[in-house]
Amino acid sequence: MALNPSDLYDIRSLLTEEERMIQDSVARFVDEKVIPIIGDAFDQARFPKELVPEIAAMGLLGSSLPEKYGCAGLNAVSYGLICQELERGDSGIRSFVSVQSSLCMYPIYAYGTEEQRQKWLPGMARGELIGCFGLTEPHGGSDPANMKTHAKRDGDDWVINGAKMWITNGNLADVAIVWAQTEDGIQGFLVEKGMKGFAAQEVHRKMSLRASVTSGLFFDNVRVPEANRLPNVKGLKGPLGCLTQARYGITWGPIGAAIACLTEATEYSKTRILFGRPLAANQAVQIKLAEMARRITLAQLLSLQLGRLKDAGNMQPAQVSLAKWNNCRMALDIAREARDILGGAGITTEYCPIRHALNLESVITYEGTETVHQLVIGRELTGINAF
Ligand SMILES: Cc1cc2nc3c(=O)[nH]c(=O)nc-3n(C[C@H](O)[C@H](O)[C@H](O)COP(=O)(O)OP(=O)(O)OC[C@H]3O[C@@H](n4cnc5c(N)ncnc54)[C@H](O)[C@@H]3O)c2cc1C
């Protein structure tokens, strides 16, 4: 029996029936609703917001959080499969779901009060309220401890000043999770759209993640009530805890992008006739395709084991770093190679590889650059912090 080219090791057989059902339903949504429109959305630098209600109705927003807050209560492997299938469509769509779920709903759930959870989570699960996560600042995202944005207590309020940069969903957001220095260390605040002195400005001229909104956030004496502070965490471990959740999902996403590129390159090379025979009949091309399949298979096994560790409560941040580094690098290399196999046709968004390659330039940079993740593993191995 022929093997499945997208799953040479039958990794699907390691999934539960529920996990398979979730993967199939998201895959259907991506095939029917995302892939037909995403090339145009990318060309037009437009986030396809019209997809949000269906993404929400499928339970994909905050999917790992409890049903009590209107969420699906799924396990980590299911969340990973959701990310993989969405990013088979486009990294921008997966980024929207990652930010909403792991960077906004998760901190409200993990660090917030019950009132904050009730106020925000059900509406965010329904996609009626959108969130963004402001950690990175214009002067350097790899070193978040050197944060300049600060919040000062003033009576019953906090007054926030500073700026954040490269914020996904920034101009769409009803609420921003903003990390700021205080006299008591870094703390998180819920800054709401329309608060006086708070502005978002979209970043234009992006050549990557064009079907996603990226913004700068600006805080000019923004007065935020004490009720909008996340009380249950202090210090860098607050934002880093969110990033571990999001990075976990990001280890799965690029697998989807890589599968899309391998599929496109295989189909194209089978039908492109050069020198009197299909391009795919050349050893050089088959070796490239085989190399892609090898790297995808290894990434699939890595993310699945990471997910099982997470579901067992045993996942460590350095393990996430290794998978984020490996899988982003794998997908970026594959997208570029697939683009090459398509020749000139590969430079247009009629085909997916160039779009995925450009998107993956962001995915390998955000949530910790490749270098940052390598240094995390170096520190794990040596016990020496080389940052
Ligand atoms: C499309 C997009 C969406 C994003 N969304 C969000 C978001 O929603 N929220 C958010 O808070 N942030 C977001 N980011 C920001 C992202 O996390 C940062 O871009 C990233 O952390 C890198 O920070 P930087 O861009 O300031 O680069 P820098 O930190 O200035 O790094 C520049 C270079 O220096 C390297 N480097 C850093 N330290 C070392 C070292 N010690 N040794 C050797 N090399 C080093 C880096 O690897 C990199 O190559 C997003 C970014 C992009 C591009």
The ligand as an ORCA input file, in Angstrom:
! r2SCAN-3c Opt
* xyz 0 1
  C       5.321     39.747     12.093
  C       5.729     39.830     13.542
  C       4.767     39.689     14.533
  C       5.141     39.816     15.880
  N       4.175     39.743     16.863
  C       4.509     40.049     18.153
  C       3.493     40.158     19.163
  O       2.313     39.889     18.911
  N       3.847     40.558     20.410
  C       5.143     40.839     20.733
  O       5.404     41.209     21.884
  N       6.140     40.740     19.799
  C       5.841     40.366     18.523
  N       6.831     40.290     17.553
  C       8.186     40.671     17.916
  C       9.198     39.547     17.892
  O       8.991     38.690     18.987
  C      10.588     40.181     17.851
  O      10.765     40.698     16.537
  C      11.693     39.209     18.180
  O      11.642     38.834     19.536
  C      13.087     39.803     17.895
  O      13.203     41.077     18.451
  P      13.738     42.275     17.534
  O      12.951     42.284     16.277
  O      13.731     43.502     18.340
  O      15.218     41.851     17.159
  P      16.508     42.022     18.109
  O      16.197     41.556     19.477
  O      17.018     43.400     17.932
  O      17.526     40.995     17.429
  C      18.267     41.319     16.245
  C      19.191     40.142     15.910
  O      20.117     39.944     16.976
  C      20.153     38.551     17.322
  N      20.544     38.426     18.735
  C      19.850     38.848     19.810
  N      20.530     38.569     20.943
  C      21.675     37.951     20.571
  C      22.803     37.403     21.268
  N      22.878     37.433     22.599
  N      23.787     36.839     20.551
  C      23.742     36.787     19.183
  N      22.713     37.286     18.472
  C      21.690     37.854     19.152
  C      18.761     38.065     17.022
  O      18.737     36.646     16.874
  C      18.459     38.805     15.730
  O      19.017     38.105     14.655
  C       6.496     40.077     16.208
  C       7.451     40.179     15.201
  C       7.089     40.063     13.872
  C       8.143     40.188     12.813
*
